Amino acid sequence: MARVKLAKNAGFCMGVRRAMDITLEAAMKKDGPIYTYGPLIHNPQVLELLGGKGVHALNEEDWEKDLKEIRGRDSITVIIRAHGITPEERQRIKDLGVRILNATCPHVGKVQGIIKRHAQQEYATLIWGDKDHAEVIGLLGYTAGKGIVVNSLEELASLPQYEKVCLVAQTTQDQHRFEEFAQAFQKKYPGAKIFNTICESTHRRQQEVLTLAQKVDAMVVVGGKGSGNTRRLAKISEEAGVPTFHIETEKDLDLKALSAYPAIGITAGTSTPTWLIAHVVERLKGVESAKGKGQFLARAARLLAISYLLLALGAGSLAYTSILIQGLRPEISLVLISSFYVFSIHVLNRLMDKASEKYNQPGRMEFYERYGSRMILAAILSAGAALILAWREGIYPFLLLLAIFGSGLIYNLSIFPFAPDGKFRYRRMRDIPGSKTIFVALAWGIVTSILPPLAQGNWVLPAMTVALFFTSTMVFFRSTVYDFKDIQGDLLVGKETLPIVLGRRNTEILVAVLLVGLTGILTLASLFRWASSLSSYLLLSLGYMVGYYWLYRRRFLGGGFLFEGAVEGSFLFAGAIAFIWNFS
């Protein structure tokens, strides 16, 4: 297995992600034909996906003819891509009476504003960039006819003297080359204004490539061959002296050549989606180039995460914690019931929800394609084991667990099986926006916090309520973080998770309110003895959750085992606190 290092800032930048979100949300509403003014981004795989969702790119040379042919028959939406367009083109689109969604990158919009403001003051504008690039063409539209595109020192030497002139840059240009040009520009035009408008995200990626190139033996750059910023990343890597492979998908990987390199770095352009990068990472992890104890442990850890065994261990830890919160007697059978239930239900539910796996969890998809039948058998055996253990605890625990399994089946079945397609928007309970996150949290909470006191006949309502709120909130937080990570893939397949329905900001507020509420309940539970004194110590587990979410937002956690290990580790961490408290 090759040692793979993924660049922290690989993939969509903020502007491209925003444009994709706007486009996919419009596609989900299905309010009529949707067009983008030219290709939305420079990535053929993404454009193919959008085409499958009914989003098509207008011909930039003859777009008016295309729109006029269908105008009046349908409600048309035209999306202005992240690169932006000229004010004249925007007005022409508006005059046709179509709906406009402006997905221009805010950074590009800032450059447009700088140019427009100085053009009104009679400044000539020099744009450092590629003259045929869509962003540069759009920027020229704001220069009031006084714009010039330059891309070399030779071009600068041939320019006339200007009384008032300013310099801006295409947002995805090479930072080092722009600084060299800016110095020469300042010498020729001492009174000129210089605006370094290269996007900070672009600059970070370029610096990151240079840093990463010193730590790896080869570099893989993922992105469309027509993407200028991706080509620049590949060029920077090559100039750093490291063997560089510019690919569009994992199918382009030269695995034979790459197997010679023990450590492989991966970066990607701003128009490369997360799921494409994930597929490349998974394929490279299978390259045999290094062996040893470290590689064995890495494979074992990855297997734990992909197979849901780590999640099952977490469920058992959460059940153990819940039992001690309620002052109950720890029983291995009650812990195993939760572990077996969570393992079986997640494996079986995967059969019902494989659509987004290609985009969100390619490693798990490949694992189940290879070992799917064995995993299904293991899930069925686990479900049987959970029910047998519950039966041994008594008829009521058995019926409760059976009801939870049954609700999981009903959740995935159509409520209106004979209704024609399109008659009902929500044919199944799982189609209700955000329902999966809520139902999973409740199911875990019931198995880990209600089933144990029911089995032991020790029903203390305040303690059970504290335990139920603690376990359900922990699971809700975990599911929401996964929803944040998978939002791109969920939008592609049309899933309506809480972050998609409420928005990231509102979802974060909701989670923050739950965490504040849980903090208060754990504190009061310890003070007023509603539950055991373990409650106050479990505040540390809330700090753990906030910590790993902060690391995720800061991009210190990737999308593989490091991420899953940190997230599922919150349950193990709570279990460790409970174990230490119990034997202290």
VEXDREN-2710 file (C-alpha; in Angstrom, 1 decimal):
% VEXDREN-2710
k/r/px/py/pz
1/MET/0.0/0.0/0.0
2/ALA/1.5/3.3/-1.0
3/ARG/1.7/6.1/1.6
4/VAL/-0.6/8.8/0.2
5/LYS/-0.5/12.4/1.3
6/LEU/-3.5/14.5/0.3
7/ALA/-3.1/18.2/0.1
8/LYS/-5.2/20.0/2.7
9/ASN/-6.7/22.4/0.1
10/ALA/-7.3/20.0/-2.8
11/GLY/-10.6/20.3/-4.7
12/PHE/-13.3/22.9/-5.0
13/CYS/-12.6/26.4/-3.9
14/MET/-15.3/28.5/-2.2
15/GLY/-16.4/30.1/-5.5
16/VAL/-16.7/26.8/-7.4
17/ARG/-18.5/25.1/-4.5
18/ARG/-20.9/28.0/-4.3
19/ALA/-21.6/27.8/-8.0
20/MET/-22.2/24.1/-7.9
21/ASP/-24.5/24.4/-4.9
22/ILE/-26.6/27.1/-6.6
23/THR/-26.8/24.9/-9.8
24/LEU/-27.7/21.6/-8.0
25/GLU/-30.3/23.3/-5.8
26/ALA/-31.9/24.8/-8.9
27/ALA/-31.8/21.3/-10.5
28/MET/-33.6/19.7/-7.5
29/LYS/-36.5/22.2/-7.8
30/LYS/-37.2/21.2/-11.4
31/ASP/-38.8/24.6/-12.3
32/GLY/-38.0/24.4/-16.0
33/PRO/-35.0/24.2/-18.2
34/ILE/-31.7/25.2/-16.7
35/TYR/-28.7/26.5/-18.6
36/THR/-25.3/27.8/-17.6
37/TYR/-23.7/30.6/-19.6
38/GLY/-20.9/28.4/-21.0
39/PRO/-19.5/25.4/-19.1
40/LEU/-20.1/25.9/-15.3
41/ILE/-16.6/24.7/-14.5
42/HIS/-13.6/23.2/-16.4
43/ASN/-14.2/19.6/-15.5
44/PRO/-15.7/17.2/-18.0
45/GLN/-16.9/14.7/-15.4
46/VAL/-18.9/17.3/-13.5
47/LEU/-20.4/18.7/-16.7
48/GLU/-21.5/15.2/-17.7
49/LEU/-23.2/14.7/-14.3
50/LEU/-24.9/18.1/-14.6
51/GLY/-26.1/17.2/-18.1
52/GLY/-27.8/14.1/-16.6
53/LYS/-29.7/16.4/-14.2
54/GLY/-31.0/18.5/-17.0
55/VAL/-28.4/21.3/-16.7
56/HIS/-26.9/22.2/-20.0
57/ALA/-24.3/24.7/-21.1
58/LEU/-25.3/27.4/-23.6
59/ASN/-23.2/27.9/-26.7
60/GLU/-21.3/31.1/-25.8
61/GLU/-21.1/32.1/-29.5
62/ASP/-24.8/31.8/-30.3
63/TRP/-26.6/31.5/-26.9
64/GLU/-29.3/34.0/-27.8
65/LYS/-30.6/31.7/-30.6
66/ASP/-30.8/28.7/-28.2
67/LEU/-32.8/30.7/-25.6
68/LYS/-35.1/32.4/-28.2
69/GLU/-36.2/29.0/-29.5
70/ILE/-37.6/27.8/-26.2
71/ARG/-38.6/31.2/-24.6
72/GLY/-42.3/31.4/-23.9
73/ARG/-42.8/27.6/-23.7
74/ASP/-41.0/27.1/-20.4
75/SER/-39.7/29.0/-17.4
76/ILE/-36.0/29.2/-18.2
77/THR/-33.2/29.7/-15.7
78/VAL/-29.7/30.9/-16.8
79/ILE/-26.9/30.5/-14.3
80/ILE/-23.9/32.8/-14.6
81/ARG/-20.9/30.7/-13.8
82/ALA/-18.2/31.4/-11.2
83/HIS/-16.0/33.1/-13.9
84/GLY/-18.5/35.9/-14.3
85/ILE/-19.6/37.6/-17.5
86/THR/-19.5/41.1/-19.0
87/PRO/-22.2/43.7/-18.0
88/GLU/-23.4/43.8/-21.6
89/GLU/-23.9/40.0/-21.8
90/ARG/-25.8/40.0/-18.5
91/GLN/-28.1/42.7/-19.8
92/ARG/-28.7/40.8/-23.0
93/ILE/-29.7/37.7/-21.0
94/LYS/-32.0/39.8/-18.8
95/ASP/-33.7/41.4/-21.8
96/LEU/-34.8/38.0/-22.9
97/GLY/-37.0/37.7/-19.8
98/VAL/-35.3/34.6/-18.3
99/ARG/-34.6/34.0/-14.7
100/ILE/-30.9/34.7/-13.8
101/LEU/-29.0/33.1/-11.0
102/ASN/-25.7/34.8/-10.4
103/ALA/-23.1/32.3/-9.3
104/THR/-20.1/34.6/-10.0
105/CYS/-17.3/33.9/-7.5
106/PRO/-17.3/36.7/-4.8
107/HIS/-13.5/37.1/-5.4
108/VAL/-14.1/37.6/-9.1
109/GLY/-16.9/40.0/-8.3
110/LYS/-14.4/42.0/-6.1
111/VAL/-12.0/42.3/-9.1
112/GLN/-14.9/43.4/-11.3
113/GLY/-15.7/46.1/-8.8
114/ILE/-12.0/47.4/-8.7
115/ILE/-11.9/47.6/-12.5
116/LYS/-15.3/49.3/-12.8
117/ARG/-14.4/51.9/-10.1
118/HIS/-11.1/52.8/-11.7
119/ALA/-12.6/52.8/-15.3
120/GLN/-15.0/55.5/-14.1
121/GLN/-12.0/57.5/-13.0
122/GLU/-10.5/57.2/-16.6
123/TYR/-7.9/54.6/-15.6
124/ALA/-6.6/52.1/-18.2
125/THR/-6.6/48.5/-16.8
126/LEU/-3.9/45.9/-17.4
127/ILE/-5.2/42.4/-16.6
128/TRP/-2.5/39.8/-15.9
129/GLY/-4.0/36.5/-17.2
130/ASP/-4.9/34.3/-20.1
131/LYS/-6.8/36.4/-22.8
132/ASP/-9.0/33.5/-23.8
133/HIS/-10.1/32.6/-20.3
134/ALA/-13.7/33.2/-19.4
135/GLU/-12.9/35.1/-16.3
136/VAL/-10.6/37.5/-18.2
137/ILE/-13.2/38.0/-21.0
138/GLY/-15.7/39.0/-18.3
139/LEU/-13.3/41.3/-16.5
140/LEU/-12.6/43.2/-19.8
141/GLY/-16.3/44.1/-19.9
142/TYR/-15.8/46.4/-16.9
143/THR/-12.8/48.3/-18.3
144/ALA/-15.0/50.7/-20.4
145/GLY/-12.9/49.8/-23.5
146/LYS/-9.6/50.6/-21.8
147/GLY/-8.5/47.1/-20.8
148/ILE/-5.5/45.2/-22.0
149/VAL/-4.6/41.6/-21.3
150/VAL/-0.9/40.8/-20.7
151/ASN/0.9/37.6/-19.8
152/SER/4.6/38.3/-20.2
153/LEU/7.3/40.9/-19.6
154/GLU/7.7/41.1/-23.4
155/GLU/4.1/42.3/-23.8
156/LEU/4.7/44.9/-21.0
157/ALA/7.7/46.4/-22.9
158/SER/5.6/47.0/-26.0
159/LEU/2.9/48.9/-24.2
160/PRO/2.6/52.8/-24.5
161/GLN/2.8/55.1/-21.5
162/TYR/-0.4/55.8/-19.6
163/GLU/-1.2/58.7/-17.5
164/LYS/-3.5/56.7/-15.3
165/VAL/-3.2/52.9/-15.2
166/CYS/-3.9/50.1/-12.8
167/LEU/-2.9/46.4/-12.7
168/VAL/-5.1/43.5/-11.6
169/ALA/-4.7/39.7/-12.0
170/GLN/-6.9/36.8/-13.1
171/THR/-7.8/35.2/-9.7
172/THR/-6.2/31.8/-10.6
173/GLN/-2.8/33.0/-11.8
174/ASP/0.6/32.0/-10.5
175/GLN/1.5/34.2/-7.6
176/HIS/5.2/34.2/-8.2
177/ARG/5.0/35.2/-11.8
178/PHE/2.5/38.0/-11.0
179/GLU/4.9/39.4/-8.4
180/GLU/7.7/39.4/-10.9
181/PHE/5.5/41.2/-13.5
182/ALA/4.2/43.7/-10.9
183/GLN/7.8/44.8/-10.1
184/ALA/8.5/45.5/-13.8
185/PHE/5.1/47.2/-14.1
186/GLN/5.9/49.5/-11.2
187/LYS/9.2/50.5/-12.8
188/LYS/7.5/51.4/-16.1
189/TYR/4.5/53.1/-14.5
190/PRO/5.8/54.6/-11.1
191/GLY/2.4/56.2/-10.3
192/ALA/0.3/53.2/-11.2
193/LYS/-2.0/51.3/-8.8
194/ILE/-1.3/47.6/-8.3
195/PHE/-4.0/45.2/-7.0
196/ASN/-2.9/41.6/-6.2
197/THR/-6.2/40.0/-6.9
198/ILE/-5.0/36.4/-7.0
199/CYS/-7.4/34.4/-4.9
200/GLU/-5.9/33.4/-1.5
201/SER/-7.2/29.9/-2.1
202/THR/-5.2/29.7/-5.3
203/HIS/-2.1/31.0/-3.6
204/ARG/-2.4/28.5/-0.7
205/ARG/-2.7/25.6/-3.2
206/GLN/0.4/26.7/-5.0
207/GLN/2.4/27.0/-1.8
208/GLU/1.0/23.7/-0.6
209/VAL/2.2/22.0/-3.8
210/LEU/5.8/23.3/-3.2
211/THR/5.7/22.1/0.4
212/LEU/4.2/18.7/-0.4
213/ALA/6.7/18.1/-3.2
214/GLN/9.5/18.1/-0.7
215/LYS/7.9/15.3/1.3
216/VAL/6.8/12.8/-1.4
217/ASP/8.4/10.9/-4.2
218/ALA/5.8/11.6/-6.8
219/MET/2.8/14.0/-7.3
220/VAL/-0.6/13.3/-8.8
221/VAL/-2.6/16.4/-9.8
222/VAL/-6.3/15.7/-10.4
223/GLY/-8.4/17.9/-12.6
224/GLY/-9.6/18.7/-16.1
225/LYS/-7.0/19.1/-18.8
226/GLY/-8.8/22.3/-19.8
227/SER/-8.5/23.8/-16.3
228/GLY/-5.9/26.6/-16.2
229/ASN/-5.4/26.5/-12.5
230/THR/-5.0/22.7/-12.5
231/ARG/-2.4/22.9/-15.2
232/ARG/-0.5/25.5/-13.2
233/LEU/-0.4/23.3/-10.2
234/ALA/1.1/20.5/-12.3
235/LYS/3.6/22.9/-13.7
236/ILE/4.7/24.1/-10.3
237/SER/5.1/20.5/-9.2
238/GLU/7.2/19.7/-12.2
239/GLU/9.4/22.7/-11.6
240/ALA/9.9/21.6/-8.0
241/GLY/11.6/18.5/-9.5
242/VAL/9.2/15.8/-8.5
243/PRO/7.7/13.3/-11.0
244/THR/4.2/14.7/-11.8
245/PHE/1.1/13.0/-13.2
246/HIS/-1.8/15.2/-14.3
247/ILE/-4.9/13.1/-14.5
248/GLU/-8.6/13.7/-14.8
249/THR/-9.9/10.5/-13.1
250/GLU/-8.6/7.4/-11.3
251/LYS/-8.8/5.6/-14.7
252/ASP/-5.9/7.7/-15.9
253/LEU/-3.5/6.6/-13.2
254/ASP/-0.4/4.8/-14.3
255/LEU/-0.3/2.3/-11.5
256/LYS/2.7/0.5/-12.7
257/ALA/4.8/3.6/-12.8
258/LEU/3.4/4.9/-9.5
259/SER/4.2/1.6/-7.7
260/ALA/7.8/2.6/-7.8
261/TYR/7.2/5.5/-5.4
262/PRO/6.7/4.8/-1.6
263/ALA/5.1/8.2/-0.9
264/ILE/2.7/9.9/-3.3
265/GLY/1.3/13.4/-3.0
266/ILE/-2.2/14.3/-4.3
267/THR/-3.5/17.7/-5.1
268/ALA/-6.3/19.0/-7.3
269/GLY/-7.5/22.1/-9.0
270/THR/-10.3/24.3/-7.8
271/SER/-12.8/22.8/-10.3
272/THR/-12.1/19.2/-9.2
273/PRO/-14.9/17.7/-7.0
274/THR/-14.2/15.8/-3.8
275/TRP/-15.6/12.5/-5.0
276/LEU/-13.1/12.4/-7.9
277/ILE/-10.2/13.1/-5.5
278/ALA/-11.6/10.4/-3.2
279/HIS/-11.6/7.8/-6.0
280/VAL/-8.0/8.6/-6.8
281/VAL/-7.0/8.3/-3.2
282/GLU/-8.6/4.9/-2.9
283/ARG/-7.0/3.6/-6.0
284/LEU/-3.6/4.8/-5.0
285/LYS/-3.9/3.3/-1.5
286/GLY/-4.1/-0.1/-3.3
287/VAL/-0.7/0.4/-5.0
288/GLU/1.8/-2.0/-3.6
289/SER/5.0/-0.1/-3.0
290/ALA/5.7/-0.3/0.7
291/LYS/5.3/-3.1/3.2
292/GLY/5.8/-3.6/7.0
293/LYS/4.1/-3.2/10.3
294/GLY/2.9/0.3/9.6
295/GLN/1.2/-0.7/6.4
296/PHE/-0.5/-3.6/8.1
297/LEU/-1.9/-1.4/10.9
298/ALA/-3.0/1.1/8.3
299/ARG/-4.9/-1.6/6.4
300/ALA/-6.5/-2.9/9.6
301/ALA/-7.6/0.6/10.7
302/ARG/-9.1/1.2/7.3
303/LEU/-11.0/-2.1/7.4
304/LEU/-12.4/-1.3/10.8
305/ALA/-13.9/2.0/9.4
306/ILE/-15.1/0.7/6.0
307/SER/-16.8/-2.4/7.5
308/TYR/-18.7/-0.5/10.2
309/LEU/-16.9/-2.5/12.9
310/LEU/-15.5/0.7/14.4
311/LEU/-19.0/2.1/14.5
312/ALA/-20.2/-1.0/16.2
313/LEU/-17.5/-0.7/18.8
314/GLY/-18.6/2.9/19.3
315/ALA/-22.2/1.8/19.8
316/GLY/-21.1/-0.6/22.5
317/SER/-19.1/2.1/24.2
318/LEU/-22.1/4.4/24.1
319/ALA/-24.4/1.7/25.6
320/TYR/-21.8/1.1/28.4
321/THR/-21.7/4.8/29.1
322/SER/-25.5/5.1/29.2
323/ILE/-25.8/2.2/31.6
324/LEU/-23.4/3.8/34.0
325/ILE/-25.2/7.2/33.7
326/GLN/-28.3/5.5/34.9
327/GLY/-26.6/3.7/37.8
328/LEU/-27.3/0.3/36.3
329/ARG/-25.3/-2.8/36.5
330/PRO/-22.9/-3.2/33.5
331/GLU/-23.8/-6.3/31.5
332/ILE/-21.8/-7.4/28.5
333/SER/-25.0/-8.7/26.8
334/LEU/-26.5/-5.2/26.8
335/VAL/-23.4/-3.8/25.3
336/LEU/-23.3/-6.5/22.6
337/ILE/-27.0/-5.9/21.7
338/SER/-26.2/-2.3/20.8
339/SER/-23.0/-3.3/18.9
340/PHE/-24.8/-6.0/16.9
341/TYR/-27.8/-3.9/16.2
342/VAL/-25.8/-0.9/14.9
343/PHE/-23.5/-3.1/12.8
344/SER/-26.4/-5.0/11.2
345/ILE/-28.7/-2.0/10.6
346/HIS/-25.9/0.1/8.9
347/VAL/-24.8/-2.7/6.7
348/LEU/-28.4/-3.6/5.6
349/ASN/-29.4/0.1/5.2
350/ARG/-26.4/0.5/2.9
351/LEU/-28.3/-1.8/0.4
352/MET/-31.2/0.8/0.4
353/ASP/-29.0/3.8/0.0
354/LYS/-26.1/3.1/-2.4
355/ALA/-26.8/6.1/-4.7
356/SER/-24.5/8.6/-3.0
357/GLU/-21.7/6.1/-2.1
358/LYS/-19.9/6.7/-5.4
359/TYR/-19.5/10.3/-4.5
360/ASN/-19.2/10.2/-0.7
361/GLN/-17.6/6.9/0.2
362/PRO/-15.8/5.3/-2.8
363/GLY/-13.6/3.2/-0.6
364/ARG/-16.7/1.6/1.1
365/MET/-18.3/1.2/-2.3
366/GLU/-15.4/-0.8/-3.7
367/PHE/-15.1/-2.9/-0.4
368/TYR/-18.8/-3.9/-0.6
369/GLU/-18.6/-4.7/-4.3
370/ARG/-15.9/-7.2/-3.4
371/TYR/-17.2/-8.5/-0.1
372/GLY/-20.8/-7.5/-0.2
373/SER/-22.4/-11.0/0.1
374/ARG/-20.2/-11.8/3.1
375/MET/-21.0/-8.5/4.8
376/ILE/-24.7/-9.1/4.3
377/LEU/-24.4/-12.5/5.9
378/ALA/-22.5/-11.0/8.8
379/ALA/-25.2/-8.4/9.2
380/ILE/-28.0/-11.0/9.2
381/LEU/-26.1/-13.1/11.8
382/SER/-25.5/-9.9/13.9
383/ALA/-29.2/-9.0/13.8
384/GLY/-30.1/-12.6/14.9
385/ALA/-27.5/-12.4/17.7
386/ALA/-28.9/-9.1/18.9
387/LEU/-32.5/-10.5/19.0
388/ILE/-31.3/-13.7/20.8
389/LEU/-29.5/-11.7/23.5
390/ALA/-32.5/-9.4/23.8
391/TRP/-34.8/-12.5/24.2
392/ARG/-32.5/-13.7/27.0
393/GLU/-33.0/-10.4/28.8
394/GLY/-36.8/-10.7/28.7
395/ILE/-39.8/-10.4/26.5
396/TYR/-40.0/-6.6/26.7
397/PRO/-36.4/-5.9/25.6
398/PHE/-36.9/-8.4/22.8
399/LEU/-40.2/-6.8/21.6
400/LEU/-38.6/-3.3/21.8
401/LEU/-35.6/-4.4/19.7
402/LEU/-37.8/-6.2/17.2
403/ALA/-39.9/-3.0/16.9
404/ILE/-36.8/-0.9/16.2
405/PHE/-35.7/-3.4/13.5
406/GLY/-39.2/-3.2/12.1
407/SER/-39.3/0.6/12.1
408/GLY/-36.0/0.5/10.1
409/LEU/-37.7/-1.6/7.5
410/ILE/-40.8/0.6/7.4
411/TYR/-38.5/3.7/7.1
412/ASN/-37.2/2.4/3.8
413/LEU/-40.4/1.0/2.3
414/SER/-42.8/3.0/0.1
415/ILE/-45.9/4.3/2.0
416/PHE/-47.7/4.6/-1.4
417/PRO/-46.4/1.6/-3.3
418/PHE/-49.1/1.7/-6.0
419/ALA/-49.2/5.4/-6.5
420/PRO/-47.9/6.6/-9.9
421/ASP/-44.5/8.3/-10.0
422/GLY/-44.7/12.0/-9.2
423/LYS/-48.0/11.7/-7.4
424/PHE/-46.4/12.0/-4.0
425/ARG/-43.1/13.8/-3.3
426/TYR/-42.4/11.8/-0.2
427/ARG/-43.2/8.2/-1.0
428/ARG/-41.2/6.8/1.9
429/MET/-40.3/8.1/5.3
430/ARG/-36.7/8.3/4.3
431/ASP/-37.7/10.8/1.6
432/ILE/-38.7/13.3/4.3
433/PRO/-35.9/16.0/4.4
434/GLY/-33.4/15.4/7.2
435/SER/-35.3/12.4/8.5
436/LYS/-32.4/10.0/8.4
437/THR/-30.3/12.0/10.9
438/ILE/-33.2/12.3/13.3
439/PHE/-34.4/8.7/13.1
440/VAL/-30.9/7.2/13.4
441/ALA/-30.3/9.3/16.6
442/LEU/-33.5/8.2/18.1
443/ALA/-33.0/4.5/17.2
444/TRP/-29.5/4.6/18.8
445/GLY/-30.8/6.4/21.8
446/ILE/-33.6/3.8/22.4
447/VAL/-31.2/0.8/22.0
448/THR/-28.5/2.2/24.2
449/SER/-30.6/4.1/26.8
450/ILE/-34.1/2.6/27.1
451/LEU/-33.5/-1.1/26.4
452/PRO/-30.9/-1.6/29.4
453/PRO/-33.2/-0.3/32.2
454/LEU/-36.1/-2.2/30.6
455/ALA/-34.0/-5.4/30.7
456/GLN/-32.9/-4.9/34.4
457/GLY/-36.3/-3.7/35.6
458/ASN/-34.8/-0.6/37.0
459/TRP/-36.7/2.2/35.4
460/VAL/-35.6/5.6/36.8
461/LEU/-37.1/8.3/34.5
462/PRO/-34.8/11.2/35.2
463/ALA/-31.6/9.1/34.8
464/MET/-33.0/7.4/31.7
465/THR/-34.0/10.8/30.2
466/VAL/-30.5/12.2/30.8
467/ALA/-28.9/9.1/29.2
468/LEU/-31.3/9.2/26.2
469/PHE/-30.6/12.9/25.5
470/PHE/-26.9/12.3/25.8
471/THR/-26.7/9.3/23.5
472/SER/-29.2/10.7/20.9
473/THR/-27.4/14.1/20.8
474/MET/-24.0/12.4/20.3
475/VAL/-25.3/10.4/17.4
476/PHE/-27.2/13.4/15.9
477/PHE/-23.9/15.4/16.0
478/ARG/-22.0/12.5/14.4
479/SER/-24.6/12.2/11.6
480/THR/-24.7/15.9/11.0
481/VAL/-20.9/16.1/10.6
482/TYR/-21.1/13.3/8.0
483/ASP/-23.9/15.3/6.2
484/PHE/-21.6/18.3/6.1
485/LYS/-18.8/16.3/4.6
486/ASP/-21.1/14.6/2.1
487/ILE/-23.1/17.6/1.0
488/GLN/-21.6/17.7/-2.4
489/GLY/-22.4/14.1/-3.2
490/ASP/-25.9/14.3/-1.6
491/LEU/-26.7/17.3/-3.8
492/LEU/-25.6/15.3/-6.9
493/VAL/-28.0/12.4/-6.1
494/GLY/-30.8/14.7/-4.8
495/LYS/-30.7/13.8/-1.1
496/GLU/-32.2/16.4/1.2
497/THR/-30.2/16.3/4.3
498/LEU/-30.4/18.9/7.1
499/PRO/-27.5/21.0/5.8
500/ILE/-29.1/21.1/2.4
501/VAL/-32.6/21.9/3.6
502/LEU/-31.7/24.3/6.4
503/GLY/-28.3/25.5/5.1
504/ARG/-24.9/24.9/6.8
505/ARG/-25.2/28.0/9.0
506/ASN/-28.7/27.2/10.4
507/THR/-27.7/23.5/10.9
508/GLU/-24.7/24.6/12.9
509/ILE/-26.9/26.8/15.0
510/LEU/-29.3/23.9/15.6
511/VAL/-26.4/21.6/16.7
512/ALA/-24.9/24.3/18.9
513/VAL/-28.3/24.7/20.7
514/LEU/-28.4/21.0/21.3
515/LEU/-24.9/20.9/22.7
516/VAL/-25.6/23.9/25.0
517/GLY/-28.8/22.1/26.1
518/LEU/-26.9/18.9/26.7
519/THR/-24.2/20.8/28.7
520/GLY/-26.8/22.2/30.9
521/ILE/-28.6/18.8/31.4
522/LEU/-25.3/17.0/32.3
523/THR/-24.4/19.7/34.7
524/LEU/-27.8/19.8/36.4
525/ALA/-28.0/16.0/36.4
526/SER/-24.8/15.8/38.5
527/LEU/-25.8/18.7/40.8
528/PHE/-29.3/17.4/41.6
529/ARG/-28.4/13.7/41.3
530/TRP/-30.9/13.0/38.5
531/ALA/-28.2/10.6/37.3
532/SER/-24.8/9.3/38.5
533/SER/-21.9/11.7/38.9
534/LEU/-20.5/10.4/35.6
535/SER/-22.7/13.0/34.0
536/SER/-20.4/15.9/34.8
537/TYR/-17.3/14.0/33.6
538/LEU/-19.0/13.4/30.2
539/LEU/-18.8/17.2/29.5
540/LEU/-15.3/16.2/28.3
541/SER/-16.8/14.2/25.5
542/LEU/-18.7/17.3/24.3
543/GLY/-15.4/19.1/24.2
544/TYR/-14.0/16.2/22.1
545/MET/-16.9/16.6/19.6
546/VAL/-16.4/20.3/19.3
547/GLY/-12.7/19.7/18.8
548/TYR/-13.0/17.2/16.0
549/TYR/-15.5/19.4/14.2
550/TRP/-13.1/22.4/14.5
551/LEU/-10.3/20.2/13.0
552/TYR/-12.7/19.2/10.2
553/ARG/-13.6/22.8/9.4
554/ARG/-9.9/23.7/9.4
555/ARG/-9.3/20.8/7.0
556/PHE/-7.0/19.0/9.3
557/LEU/-9.1/15.8/8.9
558/GLY/-9.3/14.2/5.5
559/GLY/-12.2/12.1/4.2
560/GLY/-10.7/8.7/5.0
561/PHE/-9.9/6.8/8.2
562/LEU/-8.5/9.9/10.0
563/PHE/-11.9/11.5/9.7
564/GLU/-14.0/8.4/10.5
565/GLY/-11.6/7.5/13.3
566/ALA/-12.0/11.0/14.9
567/VAL/-15.8/11.0/14.5
568/GLU/-16.5/7.5/15.7
569/GLY/-13.8/8.0/18.3
570/SER/-16.2/10.3/20.2
571/PHE/-18.2/7.3/21.3
572/LEU/-15.0/5.4/22.3
573/PHE/-13.8/8.5/24.2
574/ALA/-17.1/8.6/26.2
575/GLY/-16.8/4.9/26.9
576/ALA/-13.2/5.4/28.1
577/ILE/-14.3/8.2/30.5
578/ALA/-17.1/5.9/31.8
579/PHE/-14.7/3.0/32.3
580/ILE/-12.2/5.1/34.2
581/TRP/-15.0/6.6/36.4
582/ASN/-16.4/3.2/37.1
583/PHE/-13.1/1.8/38.4
584/SER/-11.7/4.9/40.0
END
